[in-house]
Amino acid sequence: MGLLIPDDNLKQKIMLSVDNLPPDGLKEVLNFLDYICFKFQEKSQTQTPYQPVTLGGLWKEEIVNDKDIDDVRREMWQSMENREI
C-alpha cells in the first residue's frame, strides 16, 4: 500500500522530480500527462446514458449490441488463427 502524502507535498515532490529530468524524460512526462487528462475527460463524458445510433444504408434501422460485436470479434480472431503466414 502506498504512502499517504498530503497534496502540497505530493505536488512539490512531482515538481522537484520534473526539474531533474533530462529533455527526453520531460517529453515522456508530457505524453503521460496528456494521457491522464484524456482518461479523466473520457470518464466524465461516459457518465451520460448510452443511446444507440441507427445506421443508414444496409444497416438502416438495425442496432448493433455488445453481443453482436463480441461475435464478430470471435469470428475475426478464429479466421486469423487459421491463416498461414
Secondary structure, DSSP 8 states (H G I E B T S, - for coil): ------HHHHHHHHHHHHHT--HHHHHHHHHHHHHHHHHHHHHHHTTS--------GGGTT----HHHHHHHHHHHHHHHHT---
